[in-house]
């Protein structure tokens, strides 16, 4: 199946209206233009959706009651007939169950950090799901608000192969590249496909994580992002947050403090990743 799964959390909880709907349409068009089938994933009225209609896409972008769905709350939302936008973790699982082999996203979750810059026990379910589902996830690396070194170590511990698309180091979402090495560099689509086929031949259960750096002209300063994150984590608002609310809060703070550059970079990397994912899907 030449299909590419696309998450919906970035539409419901990541980007503001109407940029989210514009992005949703753009990502699907980009995937289709490469000869692959876009499959936007989410939960609507207790039903798993792995291919959105235009009305479905608009609903994910406008319904303020749309929940953020990870694996922990997926059964409850489905059982109660609820609706929600799927995170990377939930999208990986539902795509795998639907036979979709490739997914595109912006940045993955990972190990969070405290205001002092040290890693916390708070860890995204994205990491463990990458260790359990043999799909290929194309992203711009872990989100820059995370503890990148601890996240890279966890990927290694979990046995997730990190591929650098035309890079030797792991990208850091919409910031400059991190100093942490990838497991293998690939400069051709066929090289990426060979790594994926080798994983399948070896019958390994982990995902292949293909990381592509944000276009250089859009990259934000890591120093500026970390400054905003540290200040946000010490704010009174942050103390009241539940764990799953931390990421959208921090990303929103970065957008507010650093302006339109964060939104522009986010859109640029999402579109780049969708195109790369579609090319990989067709090659497979």
C-alpha positions as CSV (number, residue, x, y, z in Angstrom):
1,X,0.0,0.0,0.0
2,X,1.5,3.3,-1.1
3,X,0.0,5.2,1.8
4,X,1.2,7.8,4.3
5,X,-0.4,8.2,7.7
6,X,-0.8,11.8,9.0
7,X,-1.6,12.7,12.6
8,X,-4.4,15.0,13.7
9,X,-3.1,16.4,17.0
10,X,-1.1,19.0,15.1
11,X,-4.4,20.1,13.6
12,X,-6.5,20.2,16.8
13,X,-3.9,21.1,19.4
14,X,-0.8,22.3,17.5
15,X,-1.6,25.0,15.0
16,X,-4.2,27.8,15.2
17,X,-7.2,28.3,12.9
18,X,-7.2,28.7,9.9
19,X,-3.5,27.7,9.5
20,X,-4.4,24.2,10.7
21,X,-6.9,23.5,7.9
22,X,-4.6,25.0,5.3
23,X,-1.9,22.7,6.5
24,X,-4.2,19.6,6.5
25,X,-5.1,20.2,2.9
26,X,-1.6,21.0,1.9
27,X,-0.1,17.8,3.5
28,X,-2.7,15.6,1.8
29,X,-2.0,17.3,-1.6
30,X,1.8,16.9,-1.1
31,X,1.5,13.2,-0.4
32,X,-0.9,12.7,-3.4
33,X,1.4,14.6,-5.7
34,X,4.2,12.0,-5.0
35,X,1.9,9.2,-6.0
36,X,1.0,8.0,-2.5
37,X,-2.3,8.0,-0.7
38,X,-2.8,10.4,2.2
39,X,-4.4,8.8,5.2
40,X,-5.2,11.3,8.0
41,X,-5.9,9.4,11.2
42,X,-8.2,10.3,14.1
43,X,-11.2,9.3,16.2
44,X,-14.7,10.6,15.3
45,X,-17.8,9.6,17.3
46,X,-16.1,6.5,18.7
47,X,-14.9,5.4,15.3
48,X,-11.3,5.0,14.2
49,X,-10.9,7.0,11.0
50,X,-7.8,6.3,8.8
51,X,-9.0,8.4,5.8
52,X,-10.6,11.7,6.3
53,X,-13.2,13.4,4.2
54,X,-13.0,17.2,3.7
55,X,-15.7,17.6,6.4
56,X,-13.7,15.3,8.7
57,X,-10.6,17.5,8.3
58,X,-12.5,20.7,9.0
59,X,-14.0,19.1,12.1
60,X,-10.6,18.2,13.5
61,X,-9.5,21.8,12.9
62,X,-12.5,23.6,14.3
63,X,-14.0,21.4,17.1
64,X,-12.7,22.9,20.4
65,X,-13.9,19.8,22.3
66,X,-11.7,17.5,20.3
67,X,-9.6,15.5,22.8
68,X,-5.9,14.7,22.5
69,X,-5.8,10.9,22.1
70,X,-2.8,8.8,23.1
71,X,-2.8,5.1,23.8
72,X,-3.8,5.5,27.5
73,X,-7.1,7.2,26.7
74,X,-7.8,5.6,23.3
75,X,-10.0,2.8,24.6
76,X,-12.1,5.1,26.8
77,X,-12.8,7.6,24.1
78,X,-13.8,4.9,21.6
79,X,-16.0,3.2,24.2
80,X,-17.8,6.4,25.0
81,X,-18.3,7.4,21.4
82,X,-16.0,10.4,21.7
83,X,-13.9,12.2,19.2
84,X,-10.2,13.0,19.4
85,X,-7.1,13.9,17.5
86,X,-4.4,11.2,17.6
87,X,-0.9,11.9,18.8
88,X,2.2,10.3,17.2
89,X,1.9,7.3,19.5
90,X,-1.8,6.6,18.7
91,X,-1.3,7.3,15.0
92,X,1.6,4.9,14.8
93,X,-0.5,2.1,16.4
94,X,-3.7,2.7,14.3
95,X,-1.7,3.1,11.1
96,X,0.1,-0.2,11.8
97,X,-3.2,-2.0,12.5
98,X,-4.6,-0.6,9.2
99,X,-1.5,-1.9,7.2
100,X,-0.1,1.6,6.6
101,X,3.7,1.3,6.6
102,X,4.8,5.0,6.6
103,X,3.8,8.0,8.7
104,X,4.8,11.6,8.5
105,X,4.8,14.1,11.4
106,X,6.6,17.2,12.6
107,X,8.5,16.3,15.7
108,X,8.2,13.3,18.0
109,X,7.8,13.4,21.8
110,X,10.4,12.2,24.1
111,X,11.9,12.9,27.6
112,X,10.8,16.1,29.1
113,X,13.1,18.5,31.1
114,X,12.6,20.6,34.2
115,X,13.3,24.3,34.5
116,X,16.8,23.4,35.6
117,X,17.4,21.7,32.3
118,X,17.6,18.2,33.8
119,X,15.6,15.3,32.3
120,X,12.4,14.3,34.1
121,X,10.6,11.0,34.5
122,X,7.9,12.4,32.3
123,X,8.3,10.6,29.0
124,X,6.2,10.5,25.9
125,X,4.4,7.4,24.8
126,X,5.8,8.1,21.3
127,X,9.1,6.5,22.4
128,X,7.6,3.2,23.6
129,X,5.3,2.9,20.6
130,X,8.2,3.4,18.3
131,X,9.7,0.4,20.0
132,X,6.6,-1.7,19.4
133,X,5.3,-1.0,15.9
134,X,7.4,-1.7,12.7
135,X,6.4,1.3,10.8
136,X,8.6,4.1,9.3
137,X,8.1,7.5,10.9
138,X,9.4,10.5,9.1
139,X,10.0,13.6,11.3
140,X,12.3,16.5,12.1
141,X,13.6,14.8,15.2
142,X,12.4,15.2,18.7
143,X,10.6,18.5,19.6
144,X,13.1,21.1,20.6
145,X,11.4,21.7,24.0
146,X,12.5,18.3,25.2
147,X,15.7,17.0,26.8
148,X,17.4,16.0,23.5
149,X,20.3,14.0,24.9
150,X,18.0,11.9,27.2
151,X,15.6,11.4,24.3
152,X,18.4,10.2,22.0
153,X,19.6,7.8,24.7
154,X,16.1,6.4,25.2
155,X,15.7,5.8,21.4
156,X,19.0,3.8,21.6
157,X,17.9,1.8,24.6
158,X,14.6,1.0,22.9
159,X,16.4,-0.2,19.8
160,X,14.8,2.3,17.4
161,X,17.0,2.9,14.4
162,X,17.5,6.6,13.8
163,X,18.1,7.4,10.1
164,X,19.6,10.8,9.2
165,X,18.2,12.0,5.9
166,X,21.3,13.7,4.3
167,X,22.7,14.4,7.8
168,X,25.0,12.7,10.3
169,X,23.3,14.2,13.4
170,X,19.8,14.1,14.8
171,X,17.7,17.2,13.8
172,X,16.0,19.1,16.6
173,X,12.5,19.9,15.2
174,X,12.4,23.6,14.2
175,X,15.9,24.4,15.6
176,X,19.4,23.9,14.4
177,X,20.6,20.3,14.4
178,X,21.6,18.6,17.7
179,X,25.1,17.3,18.4
180,X,23.8,13.7,18.7
181,X,24.7,11.2,16.0
182,X,22.2,9.2,14.0
183,X,22.6,5.5,13.5
184,X,22.8,5.6,9.8
185,X,22.9,8.3,7.2
186,X,21.0,8.0,3.9
187,X,21.3,10.3,0.9
188,X,19.0,8.4,-1.5
189,X,15.4,7.2,-1.1
190,X,16.5,3.7,-2.1
191,X,19.0,3.7,0.7
192,X,16.2,4.4,3.2
193,X,14.1,1.7,1.7
194,X,17.0,-0.7,2.0
195,X,17.2,0.0,5.7
196,X,13.5,-0.6,6.1
197,X,13.6,-3.9,4.2
198,X,16.6,-5.0,6.3
199,X,14.5,-4.3,9.5
200,X,11.7,-6.4,8.1
201,X,14.0,-9.3,7.0
202,X,15.4,-9.3,10.5
203,X,11.9,-9.4,11.9
204,X,12.6,-6.6,14.3
205,X,9.5,-5.0,16.0
206,X,10.8,-1.4,16.2
207,X,10.0,1.5,13.9
208,X,12.5,3.1,11.7
209,X,12.8,6.8,12.6
210,X,13.8,8.9,9.6
211,X,14.9,12.4,10.6
212,X,15.1,15.3,8.3
213,X,16.4,18.8,9.3
214,X,14.1,21.8,8.9
215,X,15.2,23.9,5.9
216,X,18.0,26.1,7.1
217,X,16.2,29.4,6.2
218,X,13.4,28.5,8.6
219,X,15.5,27.2,11.6
220,X,15.1,28.8,15.0
221,X,17.8,29.4,17.5
222,X,18.1,26.6,20.1
223,X,19.3,29.2,22.7
224,X,16.2,31.3,22.2
225,X,13.8,28.3,22.4
226,X,15.5,26.9,25.5
227,X,15.3,30.4,27.1
228,X,11.5,30.5,26.5
229,X,11.0,26.9,27.7
230,X,12.9,27.5,31.0
231,X,10.9,30.6,31.7
232,X,7.6,28.9,30.9
233,X,8.4,25.9,33.1
234,X,8.8,28.2,36.1
235,X,5.6,30.1,35.5
236,X,2.5,29.6,37.7
237,X,0.5,28.3,34.7
238,X,3.0,25.4,34.3
239,X,2.5,24.3,37.9
240,X,-1.1,23.5,37.2
241,X,-0.6,21.5,34.1
242,X,-1.2,17.8,33.8
243,X,1.6,15.9,32.0
244,X,-0.1,15.6,28.7
245,X,-0.8,19.4,28.7
246,X,2.9,20.3,29.0
247,X,3.9,19.9,25.3
248,X,1.1,22.1,23.8
249,X,1.7,24.7,26.5
250,X,5.4,25.0,25.8
251,X,4.9,25.0,22.0
252,X,2.3,27.8,22.4
253,X,4.8,29.8,24.6
254,X,7.5,29.5,21.9
255,X,5.1,30.8,19.3
256,X,4.0,33.7,21.5
257,X,7.5,34.7,22.5
258,X,9.3,34.1,19.2
259,X,6.6,35.2,16.8
260,X,5.6,33.9,13.4
261,X,8.9,32.2,12.8
262,X,7.9,29.2,14.9
263,X,4.7,28.7,13.0
264,X,6.4,29.2,9.6
265,X,9.2,26.7,10.6
266,X,6.6,24.2,11.8
267,X,4.6,24.3,8.6
268,X,7.8,24.1,6.5
269,X,9.1,21.0,8.2
270,X,5.7,19.2,8.2
271,X,5.4,19.8,4.4
272,X,9.0,18.6,3.8
273,X,8.4,15.5,5.9
274,X,5.1,14.6,4.1
275,X,6.9,14.7,0.7
276,X,9.8,12.6,2.0
277,X,7.4,10.1,3.6
278,X,5.4,9.8,0.3
279,X,8.6,9.2,-1.7
280,X,9.6,6.4,0.8
281,X,6.2,4.8,0.6
282,X,6.3,4.7,-3.1
283,X,9.8,3.2,-3.1
284,X,8.7,0.5,-0.8
